[in-house]
Amino acid sequence: MKIVKLMNSPQGRAGRALAGVALIAAGVLTGGPGGLVLALAGLVPLAAGGTGTCLGAPLLRTPLRAR
């Protein structure tokens, strides 16, 4: 599967980290309780990209961490 190869590549890690940063920035700019929820949700892909973990991997029956 092409998506699995992408998510386990350095580009996939960077993409997850950038998505997390974008969610955090959007949450901070939005403000209020909804913005806080959005910023906190951005921590998940940021942490996943930083650790090399793909949280969708079990759904695709692939390893959780890149090799």
mmCIF file as Biopython writes it, N, C-alpha, C and O atoms, coordinates in Angstrom:
data_model
#
loop_
_atom_site.group_PDB
_atom_site.id
_atom_site.type_symbol
_atom_site.label_atom_id
_atom_site.label_alt_id
_atom_site.label_comp_id
_atom_site.label_asym_id
_atom_site.label_entity_id
_atom_site.label_seq_id
_atom_site.pdbx_PDB_ins_code
_atom_site.Cartn_x
_atom_site.Cartn_y
_atom_site.Cartn_z
_atom_site.occupancy
_atom_site.B_iso_or_equiv
_atom_site.auth_seq_id
_atom_site.auth_asym_id
_atom_site.pdbx_PDB_model_num
ATOM 1   N N  . MET A ? 1  ? 0.833   -1.179 0.000  1.0 0.0 1  A 1 
ATOM 2   C CA . MET A ? 1  ? 0.000   0.000  0.000  1.0 0.0 1  A 1 
ATOM 3   C C  . MET A ? 1  ? 0.884   1.251  0.000  1.0 0.0 1  A 1 
ATOM 4   O O  . MET A ? 1  ? 1.846   1.353  0.761  1.0 0.0 1  A 1 
ATOM 5   N N  . LYS A ? 2  ? 0.540   2.174  -0.853 1.0 0.0 2  A 1 
ATOM 6   C CA . LYS A ? 2  ? 1.348   3.381  -0.978 1.0 0.0 2  A 1 
ATOM 7   C C  . LYS A ? 2  ? 1.245   4.266  0.261  1.0 0.0 2  A 1 
ATOM 8   O O  . LYS A ? 2  ? 2.232   4.883  0.662  1.0 0.0 2  A 1 
ATOM 9   N N  . ILE A ? 3  ? 0.072   4.335  0.865  1.0 0.0 3  A 1 
ATOM 10  C CA . ILE A ? 3  ? -0.100  5.206  2.028  1.0 0.0 3  A 1 
ATOM 11  C C  . ILE A ? 3  ? 0.723   4.704  3.204  1.0 0.0 3  A 1 
ATOM 12  O O  . ILE A ? 3  ? 1.238   5.497  3.992  1.0 0.0 3  A 1 
ATOM 13  N N  . VAL A ? 4  ? 0.846   3.391  3.322  1.0 0.0 4  A 1 
ATOM 14  C CA . VAL A ? 4  ? 1.638   2.819  4.414  1.0 0.0 4  A 1 
ATOM 15  C C  . VAL A ? 4  ? 3.105   3.172  4.225  1.0 0.0 4  A 1 
ATOM 16  O O  . VAL A ? 4  ? 3.787   3.546  5.179  1.0 0.0 4  A 1 
ATOM 17  N N  . LYS A ? 5  ? 3.586   3.054  3.000  1.0 0.0 5  A 1 
ATOM 18  C CA . LYS A ? 5  ? 4.978   3.421  2.728  1.0 0.0 5  A 1 
ATOM 19  C C  . LYS A ? 5  ? 5.218   4.903  3.011  1.0 0.0 5  A 1 
ATOM 20  O O  . LYS A ? 5  ? 6.252   5.279  3.563  1.0 0.0 5  A 1 
ATOM 21  N N  . LEU A ? 6  ? 4.265   5.729  2.633  1.0 0.0 6  A 1 
ATOM 22  C CA . LEU A ? 6  ? 4.407   7.167  2.875  1.0 0.0 6  A 1 
ATOM 23  C C  . LEU A ? 6  ? 4.424   7.466  4.368  1.0 0.0 6  A 1 
ATOM 24  O O  . LEU A ? 6  ? 5.274   8.228  4.828  1.0 0.0 6  A 1 
ATOM 25  N N  . MET A ? 7  ? 3.516   6.891  5.125  1.0 0.0 7  A 1 
ATOM 26  C CA . MET A ? 7  ? 3.430   7.185  6.559  1.0 0.0 7  A 1 
ATOM 27  C C  . MET A ? 7  ? 4.644   6.679  7.328  1.0 0.0 7  A 1 
ATOM 28  O O  . MET A ? 7  ? 4.984   7.228  8.376  1.0 0.0 7  A 1 
ATOM 29  N N  . ASN A ? 8  ? 5.303   5.637  6.821  1.0 0.0 8  A 1 
ATOM 30  C CA . ASN A ? 8  ? 6.496   5.117  7.488  1.0 0.0 8  A 1 
ATOM 31  C C  . ASN A ? 8  ? 7.774   5.778  6.998  1.0 0.0 8  A 1 
ATOM 32  O O  . ASN A ? 8  ? 8.864   5.424  7.449  1.0 0.0 8  A 1 
ATOM 33  N N  . SER A ? 9  ? 7.659   6.730  6.084  1.0 0.0 9  A 1 
ATOM 34  C CA . SER A ? 9  ? 8.837   7.414  5.561  1.0 0.0 9  A 1 
ATOM 35  C C  . SER A ? 9  ? 9.100   8.688  6.359  1.0 0.0 9  A 1 
ATOM 36  O O  . SER A ? 9  ? 8.233   9.143  7.105  1.0 0.0 9  A 1 
ATOM 37  N N  . PRO A ? 10 ? 10.286  9.262  6.207  1.0 0.0 10 A 1 
ATOM 38  C CA . PRO A ? 10 ? 10.560  10.546 6.863  1.0 0.0 10 A 1 
ATOM 39  C C  . PRO A ? 10 ? 9.587   11.647 6.438  1.0 0.0 10 A 1 
ATOM 40  O O  . PRO A ? 10 ? 9.271   12.533 7.232  1.0 0.0 10 A 1 
ATOM 41  N N  . GLN A ? 11 ? 9.115   11.597 5.200  1.0 0.0 11 A 1 
ATOM 42  C CA . GLN A ? 11 ? 8.148   12.590 4.742  1.0 0.0 11 A 1 
ATOM 43  C C  . GLN A ? 11 ? 6.818   12.432 5.485  1.0 0.0 11 A 1 
ATOM 44  O O  . GLN A ? 11 ? 6.156   13.427 5.780  1.0 0.0 11 A 1 
ATOM 45  N N  . GLY A ? 12 ? 6.427   11.207 5.788  1.0 0.0 12 A 1 
ATOM 46  C CA . GLY A ? 12 ? 5.207   10.966 6.542  1.0 0.0 12 A 1 
ATOM 47  C C  . GLY A ? 12 ? 5.315   11.490 7.963  1.0 0.0 12 A 1 
ATOM 48  O O  . GLY A ? 12 ? 4.373   12.073 8.500  1.0 0.0 12 A 1 
ATOM 49  N N  . ARG A ? 13 ? 6.484   11.273 8.566  1.0 0.0 13 A 1 
ATOM 50  C CA . ARG A ? 13 ? 6.717   11.803 9.909  1.0 0.0 13 A 1 
ATOM 51  C C  . ARG A ? 13 ? 6.628   13.319 9.907  1.0 0.0 13 A 1 
ATOM 52  O O  . ARG A ? 13 ? 5.990   13.916 10.774 1.0 0.0 13 A 1 
ATOM 53  N N  . ALA A ? 14 ? 7.270   13.934 8.931  1.0 0.0 14 A 1 
ATOM 54  C CA . ALA A ? 14 ? 7.244   15.400 8.838  1.0 0.0 14 A 1 
ATOM 55  C C  . ALA A ? 14 ? 5.833   15.900 8.580  1.0 0.0 14 A 1 
ATOM 56  O O  . ALA A ? 14 ? 5.431   16.929 9.123  1.0 0.0 14 A 1 
ATOM 57  N N  . GLY A ? 15 ? 5.082   15.187 7.762  1.0 0.0 15 A 1 
ATOM 58  C CA . GLY A ? 15 ? 3.703   15.580 7.479  1.0 0.0 15 A 1 
ATOM 59  C C  . GLY A ? 15 ? 2.827   15.531 8.719  1.0 0.0 15 A 1 
ATOM 60  O O  . GLY A ? 15 ? 2.005   16.420 8.942  1.0 0.0 15 A 1 
ATOM 61  N N  . ARG A ? 16 ? 3.003   14.490 9.528  1.0 0.0 16 A 1 
ATOM 62  C CA . ARG A ? 16 ? 2.223   14.394 10.769 1.0 0.0 16 A 1 
ATOM 63  C C  . ARG A ? 16 ? 2.611   15.507 11.735 1.0 0.0 16 A 1 
ATOM 64  O O  . ARG A ? 16 ? 1.749   16.099 12.384 1.0 0.0 16 A 1 
ATOM 65  N N  . ALA A ? 17 ? 3.891   15.787 11.828 1.0 0.0 17 A 1 
ATOM 66  C CA . ALA A ? 17 ? 4.340   16.856 12.723 1.0 0.0 17 A 1 
ATOM 67  C C  . ALA A ? 17 ? 3.821   18.219 12.246 1.0 0.0 17 A 1 
ATOM 68  O O  . ALA A ? 17 ? 3.376   19.028 13.060 1.0 0.0 17 A 1 
ATOM 69  N N  . LEU A ? 18 ? 3.874   18.471 10.955 1.0 0.0 18 A 1 
ATOM 70  C CA . LEU A ? 18 ? 3.373   19.739 10.418 1.0 0.0 18 A 1 
ATOM 71  C C  . LEU A ? 18 ? 1.855   19.867 10.603 1.0 0.0 18 A 1 
ATOM 72  O O  . LEU A ? 18 ? 1.350   20.956 10.873 1.0 0.0 18 A 1 
ATOM 73  N N  . ALA A ? 19 ? 1.143   18.765 10.457 1.0 0.0 19 A 1 
ATOM 74  C CA . ALA A ? 19 ? -0.304  18.799 10.693 1.0 0.0 19 A 1 
ATOM 75  C C  . ALA A ? 19 ? -0.588  19.155 12.152 1.0 0.0 19 A 1 
ATOM 76  O O  . ALA A ? 19 ? -1.512  19.915 12.443 1.0 0.0 19 A 1 
ATOM 77  N N  . GLY A ? 20 ? 0.203   18.608 13.059 1.0 0.0 20 A 1 
ATOM 78  C CA . GLY A ? 20 ? 0.031   18.935 14.472 1.0 0.0 20 A 1 
ATOM 79  C C  . GLY A ? 20 ? 0.298   20.397 14.759 1.0 0.0 20 A 1 
ATOM 80  O O  . GLY A ? 20 ? -0.449  21.040 15.496 1.0 0.0 20 A 1 
ATOM 81  N N  . VAL A ? 21 ? 1.364   20.921 14.176 1.0 0.0 21 A 1 
ATOM 82  C CA . VAL A ? 21 ? 1.688   22.346 14.365 1.0 0.0 21 A 1 
ATOM 83  C C  . VAL A ? 21 ? 0.581   23.217 13.785 1.0 0.0 21 A 1 
ATOM 84  O O  . VAL A ? 21 ? 0.219   24.232 14.380 1.0 0.0 21 A 1 
ATOM 85  N N  . ALA A ? 22 ? 0.040   22.835 12.635 1.0 0.0 22 A 1 
ATOM 86  C CA . ALA A ? 22 ? -1.039  23.611 12.021 1.0 0.0 22 A 1 
ATOM 87  C C  . ALA A ? 22 ? -2.296  23.603 12.898 1.0 0.0 22 A 1 
ATOM 88  O O  . ALA A ? 22 ? -2.956  24.632 13.044 1.0 0.0 22 A 1 
ATOM 89  N N  . LEU A ? 23 ? -2.623  22.462 13.475 1.0 0.0 23 A 1 
ATOM 90  C CA . LEU A ? 23 ? -3.790  22.395 14.358 1.0 0.0 23 A 1 
ATOM 91  C C  . LEU A ? 23 ? -3.583  23.236 15.612 1.0 0.0 23 A 1 
ATOM 92  O O  . LEU A ? 23 ? -4.501  23.918 16.066 1.0 0.0 23 A 1 
ATOM 93  N N  . ILE A ? 24 ? -2.387  23.188 16.166 1.0 0.0 24 A 1 
ATOM 94  C CA . ILE A ? 24 ? -2.096  23.991 17.356 1.0 0.0 24 A 1 
ATOM 95  C C  . ILE A ? 24 ? -2.189  25.480 17.024 1.0 0.0 24 A 1 
ATOM 96  O O  . ILE A ? 24 ? -2.775  26.254 17.781 1.0 0.0 24 A 1 
ATOM 97  N N  . ALA A ? 25 ? -1.610  25.875 15.893 1.0 0.0 25 A 1 
ATOM 98  C CA . ALA A ? 25 ? -1.666  27.289 15.488 1.0 0.0 25 A 1 
ATOM 99  C C  . ALA A ? 25 ? -3.102  27.731 15.248 1.0 0.0 25 A 1 
ATOM 100 O O  . ALA A ? 25 ? -3.484  28.829 15.650 1.0 0.0 25 A 1 
ATOM 101 N N  . ALA A ? 26 ? -3.898  26.894 14.602 1.0 0.0 26 A 1 
ATOM 102 C CA . ALA A ? 26 ? -5.289  27.244 14.353 1.0 0.0 26 A 1 
ATOM 103 C C  . ALA A ? 26 ? -6.059  27.363 15.667 1.0 0.0 26 A 1 
ATOM 104 O O  . ALA A ? 26 ? -6.916  28.234 15.817 1.0 0.0 26 A 1 
ATOM 105 N N  . GLY A ? 27 ? -5.750  26.492 16.604 1.0 0.0 27 A 1 
ATOM 106 C CA . GLY A ? 27 ? -6.412  26.556 17.902 1.0 0.0 27 A 1 
ATOM 107 C C  . GLY A ? 27 ? -6.055  27.809 18.670 1.0 0.0 27 A 1 
ATOM 108 O O  . GLY A ? 27 ? -6.917  28.427 19.296 1.0 0.0 27 A 1 
ATOM 109 N N  . VAL A ? 28 ? -4.786  28.190 18.625 1.0 0.0 28 A 1 
ATOM 110 C CA . VAL A ? 28 ? -4.345  29.400 19.322 1.0 0.0 28 A 1 
ATOM 111 C C  . VAL A ? 28 ? -4.976  30.634 18.684 1.0 0.0 28 A 1 
ATOM 112 O O  . VAL A ? 28 ? -5.410  31.546 19.388 1.0 0.0 28 A 1 
ATOM 113 N N  . LEU A ? 29 ? -5.028  30.664 17.365 1.0 0.0 29 A 1 
ATOM 114 C CA . LEU A ? 29 ? -5.607  31.820 16.676 1.0 0.0 29 A 1 
ATOM 115 C C  . LEU A ? 29 ? -7.116  31.902 16.862 1.0 0.0 29 A 1 
ATOM 116 O O  . LEU A ? 29 ? -7.682  32.995 16.890 1.0 0.0 29 A 1 
ATOM 117 N N  . THR A ? 30 ? -7.771  30.751 16.989 1.0 0.0 30 A 1 
ATOM 118 C CA . THR A ? 30 ? -9.218  30.731 17.181 1.0 0.0 30 A 1 
ATOM 119 C C  . THR A ? 30 ? -9.586  31.203 18.577 1.0 0.0 30 A 1 
ATOM 120 O O  . THR A ? 30 ? -10.507 32.000 18.755 1.0 0.0 30 A 1 
ATOM 121 N N  . GLY A ? 31 ? -8.858  30.704 19.560 1.0 0.0 31 A 1 
ATOM 122 C CA . GLY A ? 31 ? -9.126  31.081 20.949 1.0 0.0 31 A 1 
ATOM 123 C C  . GLY A ? 31 ? -10.381 30.422 21.491 1.0 0.0 31 A 1 
ATOM 124 O O  . GLY A ? 31 ? -11.070 29.685 20.785 1.0 0.0 31 A 1 
ATOM 125 N N  . GLY A ? 32 ? -10.660 30.693 22.726 1.0 0.0 32 A 1 
ATOM 126 C CA . GLY A ? 32 ? -11.846 30.151 23.372 1.0 0.0 32 A 1 
ATOM 127 C C  . GLY A ? 32 ? -11.729 28.662 23.643 1.0 0.0 32 A 1 
ATOM 128 O O  . GLY A ? 32 ? -10.677 28.066 23.413 1.0 0.0 32 A 1 
ATOM 129 N N  . PRO A ? 33 ? -12.804 28.060 24.131 1.0 0.0 33 A 1 
ATOM 130 C CA . PRO A ? 33 ? -12.776 26.635 24.451 1.0 0.0 33 A 1 
ATOM 131 C C  . PRO A ? 33 ? -12.570 25.752 23.220 1.0 0.0 33 A 1 
ATOM 132 O O  . PRO A ? 33 ? -11.870 24.742 23.290 1.0 0.0 33 A 1 
ATOM 133 N N  . GLY A ? 34 ? -13.177 26.127 22.096 1.0 0.0 34 A 1 
ATOM 134 C CA . GLY A ? 34 ? -12.989 25.354 20.870 1.0 0.0 34 A 1 
ATOM 135 C C  . GLY A ? 34 ? -11.555 25.387 20.383 1.0 0.0 34 A 1 
ATOM 136 O O  . GLY A ? 34 ? -11.027 24.387 19.898 1.0 0.0 34 A 1 
ATOM 137 N N  . GLY A ? 35 ? -10.934 26.543 20.517 1.0 0.0 35 A 1 
ATOM 138 C CA . GLY A ? 35 ? -9.532  26.668 20.129 1.0 0.0 35 A 1 
ATOM 139 C C  . GLY A ? 35 ? -8.623  25.839 21.016 1.0 0.0 35 A 1 
ATOM 140 O O  . GLY A ? 35 ? -7.644  25.258 20.548 1.0 0.0 35 A 1 
ATOM 141 N N  . LEU A ? 36 ? -8.951  25.788 22.291 1.0 0.0 36 A 1 
ATOM 142 C CA . LEU A ? 36 ? -8.168  24.973 23.219 1.0 0.0 36 A 1 
ATOM 143 C C  . LEU A ? 36 ? -8.274  23.500 22.862 1.0 0.0 36 A 1 
ATOM 144 O O  . LEU A ? 36 ? -7.272  22.785 22.886 1.0 0.0 36 A 1 
ATOM 145 N N  . VAL A ? 37 ? -9.463  23.041 22.536 1.0 0.0 37 A 1 
ATOM 146 C CA . VAL A ? 37 ? -9.661  21.647 22.130 1.0 0.0 37 A 1 
ATOM 147 C C  . VAL A ? 37 ? -8.882  21.362 20.853 1.0 0.0 37 A 1 
ATOM 148 O O  . VAL A ? 37 ? -8.242  20.317 20.738 1.0 0.0 37 A 1 
ATOM 149 N N  . LEU A ? 38 ? -8.929  22.275 19.901 1.0 0.0 38 A 1 
ATOM 150 C CA . LEU A ? 38 ? -8.204  22.102 18.645 1.0 0.0 38 A 1 
ATOM 151 C C  . LEU A ? 38 ? -6.699  22.059 18.883 1.0 0.0 38 A 1 
ATOM 152 O O  . LEU A ? 38 ? -6.001  21.233 18.295 1.0 0.0 38 A 1 
ATOM 153 N N  . ALA A ? 39 ? -6.196  22.943 19.740 1.0 0.0 39 A 1 
ATOM 154 C CA . ALA A ? 39 ? -4.762  22.958 20.047 1.0 0.0 39 A 1 
ATOM 155 C C  . ALA A ? 39 ? -4.348  21.674 20.756 1.0 0.0 39 A 1 
ATOM 156 O O  . ALA A ? 39 ? -3.286  21.124 20.469 1.0 0.0 39 A 1 
ATOM 157 N N  . LEU A ? 40 ? -5.169  21.198 21.669 1.0 0.0 40 A 1 
ATOM 158 C CA . LEU A ? 40 ? -4.839  19.949 22.360 1.0 0.0 40 A 1 
ATOM 159 C C  . LEU A ? 40 ? -4.888  18.753 21.402 1.0 0.0 40 A 1 
ATOM 160 O O  . LEU A ? 40 ? -4.081  17.830 21.509 1.0 0.0 40 A 1 
ATOM 161 N N  . ALA A ? 41 ? -5.837  18.779 20.469 1.0 0.0 41 A 1 
ATOM 162 C CA . ALA A ? 41 ? -5.908  17.713 19.468 1.0 0.0 41 A 1 
ATOM 163 C C  . ALA A ? 41 ? -4.680  17.736 18.567 1.0 0.0 41 A 1 
ATOM 164 O O  . ALA A ? 41 ? -4.270  16.688 18.069 1.0 0.0 41 A 1 
ATOM 165 N N  . GLY A ? 42 ? -4.090  18.894 18.348 1.0 0.0 42 A 1 
ATOM 166 C CA . GLY A ? 42 ? -2.888  19.009 17.537 1.0 0.0 42 A 1 
ATOM 167 C C  . GLY A ? 42 ? -1.671  18.367 18.171 1.0 0.0 42 A 1 
ATOM 168 O O  . GLY A ? 42 ? -0.698  18.061 17.482 1.0 0.0 42 A 1 
ATOM 169 N N  . LEU A ? 43 ? -1.718  18.162 19.476 1.0 0.0 43 A 1 
ATOM 170 C CA . LEU A ? 43 ? -0.599  17.502 20.146 1.0 0.0 43 A 1 
ATOM 171 C C  . LEU A ? 43 ? -0.460  16.039 19.725 1.0 0.0 43 A 1 
ATOM 172 O O  . LEU A ? 43 ? 0.644   15.495 19.730 1.0 0.0 43 A 1 
ATOM 173 N N  . VAL A ? 44 ? -1.566  15.405 19.363 1.0 0.0 44 A 1 
ATOM 174 C CA . VAL A ? 44 ? -1.530  13.982 18.990 1.0 0.0 44 A 1 
ATOM 175 C C  . VAL A ? 44 ? -0.703  13.762 17.718 1.0 0.0 44 A 1 
ATOM 176 O O  . VAL A ? 44 ? 0.243   12.975 17.762 1.0 0.0 44 A 1 
ATOM 177 N N  . PRO A ? 45 ? -1.009  14.419 16.577 1.0 0.0 45 A 1 
ATOM 178 C CA . PRO A ? 45 ? -0.175  14.185 15.396 1.0 0.0 45 A 1 
ATOM 179 C C  . PRO A ? 45 ? 1.246   14.737 15.558 1.0 0.0 45 A 1 
ATOM 180 O O  . PRO A ? 45 ? 2.188   14.209 14.967 1.0 0.0 45 A 1 
ATOM 181 N N  . LEU A ? 46 ? 1.399   15.792 16.352 1.0 0.0 46 A 1 
ATOM 182 C CA . LEU A ? 46 ? 2.737   16.326 16.585 1.0 0.0 46 A 1 
ATOM 183 C C  . LEU A ? 46 ? 3.594   15.299 17.318 1.0 0.0 46 A 1 
ATOM 184 O O  . LEU A ? 46 ? 4.738   15.055 16.936 1.0 0.0 46 A 1 
ATOM 185 N N  . ALA A ? 47 ? 3.048   14.704 18.358 1.0 0.0 47 A 1 
ATOM 186 C CA . ALA A ? 47 ? 3.782   13.675 19.102 1.0 0.0 47 A 1 
ATOM 187 C C  . ALA A ? 47 ? 4.000   12.427 18.251 1.0 0.0 47 A 1 
ATOM 188 O O  . ALA A ? 47 ? 5.064   11.812 18.317 1.0 0.0 47 A 1 
ATOM 189 N N  . ALA A ? 48 ? 3.007   12.053 17.459 1.0 0.0 48 A 1 
ATOM 190 C CA . ALA A ? 48 ? 3.148   10.873 16.604 1.0 0.0 48 A 1 
ATOM 191 C C  . ALA A ? 48 ? 4.249   11.086 15.561 1.0 0.0 48 A 1 
ATOM 192 O O  . ALA A ? 48 ? 5.039   10.179 15.298 1.0 0.0 48 A 1 
ATOM 193 N N  . GLY A ? 49 ? 4.300   12.267 14.978 1.0 0.0 49 A 1 
ATOM 194 C CA . GLY A ? 49 ? 5.354   12.555 14.008 1.0 0.0 49 A 1 
ATOM 195 C C  . GLY A ? 49 ? 6.723   12.625 14.660 1.0 0.0 49 A 1 
ATOM 196 O O  . GLY A ? 49 ? 7.719   12.190 14.082 1.0 0.0 49 A 1 
ATOM 197 N N  . GLY A ? 50 ? 6.767   13.171 15.860 1.0 0.0 50 A 1 
ATOM 198 C CA . GLY A ? 50 ? 8.048   13.282 16.566 1.0 0.0 50 A 1 
ATOM 199 C C  . GLY A ? 50 ? 8.616   11.946 17.005 1.0 0.0 50 A 1 
ATOM 200 O O  . GLY A ? 50 ? 9.834   11.770 17.063 1.0 0.0 50 A 1 
ATOM 201 N N  . THR A ? 51 ? 7.735   11.002 17.316 1.0 0.0 51 A 1 
ATOM 202 C CA . THR A ? 51 ? 8.207   9.694  17.776 1.0 0.0 51 A 1 
ATOM 203 C C  . THR A ? 51 ? 8.257   8.658  16.667 1.0 0.0 51 A 1 
ATOM 204 O O  . THR A ? 51 ? 8.740   7.547  16.885 1.0 0.0 51 A 1 
ATOM 205 N N  . GLY A ? 52 ? 7.769   8.999  15.482 1.0 0.0 52 A 1 
ATOM 206 C CA . GLY A ? 52 ? 7.789   8.051  14.369 1.0 0.0 52 A 1 
ATOM 207 C C  . GLY A ? 52 ? 6.702   7.004  14.475 1.0 0.0 52 A 1 
ATOM 208 O O  . GLY A ? 52 ? 6.846   5.901  13.949 1.0 0.0 52 A 1 
ATOM 209 N N  . THR A ? 53 ? 5.622   7.337  15.148 1.0 0.0 53 A 1 
ATOM 210 C CA . THR A ? 53 ? 4.516   6.410  15.343 1.0 0.0 53 A 1 
ATOM 211 C C  . THR A ? 53 ? 3.355   6.806  14.446 1.0 0.0 53 A 1 
ATOM 212 O O  . THR A ? 53 ? 3.017   7.985  14.343 1.0 0.0 53 A 1 
ATOM 213 N N  . CYS A ? 54 ? 2.745   5.826  13.800 1.0 0.0 54 A 1 
ATOM 214 C CA . CYS A ? 54 ? 1.554   6.074  12.994 1.0 0.0 54 A 1 
ATOM 215 C C  . CYS A ? 54 ? 0.380   5.439  13.711 1.0 0.0 54 A 1 
ATOM 216 O O  . CYS A ? 54 ? 0.272   4.214  13.766 1.0 0.0 54 A 1 
ATOM 217 N N  . LEU A ? 55 ? -0.500  6.259  14.259 1.0 0.0 55 A 1 
ATOM 218 C CA . LEU A ? 55 ? -1.610  5.750  15.052 1.0 0.0 55 A 1 
ATOM 219 C C  . LEU A ? 55 ? -2.653  5.030  14.206 1.0 0.0 55 A 1 
ATOM 220 O O  . LEU A ? 55 ? -3.465  4.279  14.746 1.0 0.0 55 A 1 
ATOM 221 N N  . GLY A ? 56 ? -2.649  5.238  12.916 1.0 0.0 56 A 1 
ATOM 222 C CA . GLY A ? 56 ? -3.574  4.525  12.029 1.0 0.0 56 A 1 
ATOM 223 C C  . GLY A ? 56 ? -3.045  3.187  11.566 1.0 0.0 56 A 1 
ATOM 224 O O  . GLY A ? 56 ? -3.748  2.456  10.868 1.0 0.0 56 A 1 
ATOM 225 N N  . ALA A ? 57 ? -1.819  2.847  11.937 1.0 0.0 57 A 1 
ATOM 226 C CA . ALA A ? 57 ? -1.193  1.611  11.484 1.0 0.0 57 A 1 
ATOM 227 C C  . ALA A ? 57 ? -1.962  0.350  11.885 1.0 0.0 57 A 1 
ATOM 228 O O  . ALA A ? 57 ? -2.076  -0.556 11.060 1.0 0.0 57 A 1 
ATOM 229 N N  . PRO A ? 58 ? -2.491  0.243  13.100 1.0 0.0 58 A 1 
ATOM 230 C CA . PRO A ? 58 ? -3.232  -0.979 13.435 1.0 0.0 58 A 1 
ATOM 231 C C  . PRO A ? 58 ? -4.447  -1.210 12.538 1.0 0.0 58 A 1 
ATOM 232 O O  . PRO A ? 58 ? -4.830  -2.354 12.290 1.0 0.0 58 A 1 
ATOM 233 N N  . LEU A ? 59 ? -5.051  -0.127 12.053 1.0 0.0 59 A 1 
ATOM 234 C CA . LEU A ? 59 ? -6.180  -0.290 11.139 1.0 0.0 59 A 1 
ATOM 235 C C  . LEU A ? 59 ? -5.738  -0.871 9.801  1.0 0.0 59 A 1 
ATOM 236 O O  . LEU A ? 59 ? -6.508  -1.554 9.126  1.0 0.0 59 A 1 
ATOM 237 N N  . LEU A ? 60 ? -4.503  -0.596 9.426  1.0 0.0 60 A 1 
ATOM 238 C CA . LEU A ? 60 ? -3.956  -1.092 8.156  1.0 0.0 60 A 1 
ATOM 239 C C  . LEU A ? 60 ? -3.145  -2.368 8.336  1.0 0.0 60 A 1 
ATOM 240 O O  . LEU A ? 60 ? -2.563  -2.885 7.383  1.0 0.0 60 A 1 
ATOM 241 N N  . ARG A ? 61 ? -3.112  -2.871 9.574  1.0 0.0 61 A 1 
ATOM 242 C CA . ARG A ? 61 ? -2.368  -4.093 9.926  1.0 0.0 61 A 1 
ATOM 243 C C  . ARG A ? 61 ? -0.893  -3.974 9.562  1.0 0.0 61 A 1 
ATOM 244 O O  . ARG A ? 61 ? -0.313  -4.865 8.941  1.0 0.0 61 A 1 
ATOM 245 N N  . THR A ? 62 ? -0.309  -2.865 9.960  1.0 0.0 62 A 1 
ATOM 246 C CA . THR A ? 62 ? 1.112   -2.630 9.735  1.0 0.0 62 A 1 
ATOM 247 C C  . THR A ? 62 ? 1.763   -2.288 11.076 1.0 0.0 62 A 1 
ATOM 248 O O  . THR A ? 62 ? 1.061   -2.037 12.055 1.0 0.0 62 A 1 
ATOM 249 N N  . PRO A ? 63 ? 3.089   -2.276 11.130 1.0 0.0 63 A 1 
ATOM 250 C CA . PRO A ? 63 ? 3.765   -1.927 12.387 1.0 0.0 63 A 1 
ATOM 251 C C  . PRO A ? 63 ? 3.432   -0.507 12.829 1.0 0.0 63 A 1 
ATOM 252 O O  . PRO A ? 63 ? 3.271   0.396  12.007 1.0 0.0 63 A 1 
ATOM 253 N N  . LEU A ? 64 ? 3.331   -0.330 14.140 1.0 0.0 64 A 1 
ATOM 254 C CA . LEU A ? 64 ? 2.998   0.983  14.708 1.0 0.0 64 A 1 
ATOM 255 C C  . LEU A ? 64 ? 4.126   1.979  14.522 1.0 0.0 64 A 1 
ATOM 256 O O  . LEU A ? 64 ? 3.874   3.172  14.347 1.0 0.0 64 A 1 
ATOM 257 N N  . ARG A ? 65 ? 5.365   1.510  14.556 1.0 0.0 65 A 1 
ATOM 258 C CA . ARG A ? 65 ? 6.526   2.393  14.404 1.0 0.0 65 A 1 
ATOM 259 C C  . ARG A ? 65 ? 7.239   2.095  13.096 1.0 0.0 65 A 1 
ATOM 260 O O  . ARG A ? 65 ? 7.258   0.957  12.627 1.0 0.0 65 A 1 
ATOM 261 N N  . ALA A ? 66 ? 7.823   3.128  12.517 1.0 0.0 66 A 1 
ATOM 262 C CA . ALA A ? 66 ? 8.585   2.961  11.280 1.0 0.0 66 A 1 
ATOM 263 C C  . ALA A ? 66 ? 9.854   2.169  11.567 1.0 0.0 66 A 1 
ATOM 264 O O  . ALA A ? 66 ? 10.411  2.241  12.662 1.0 0.0 66 A 1 
ATOM 265 N N  . ARG A ? 67 ? 10.297  1.421  10.580 1.0 0.0 67 A 1 
ATOM 266 C CA . ARG A ? 67 ? 11.512  0.612  10.752 1.0 0.0 67 A 1 
ATOM 267 C C  . ARG A ? 67 ? 12.678  1.224  10.064 1.0 0.0 67 A 1 
ATOM 268 O O  . ARG A ? 67 ? 13.778  0.674  10.107 1.0 0.0 67 A 1 
#
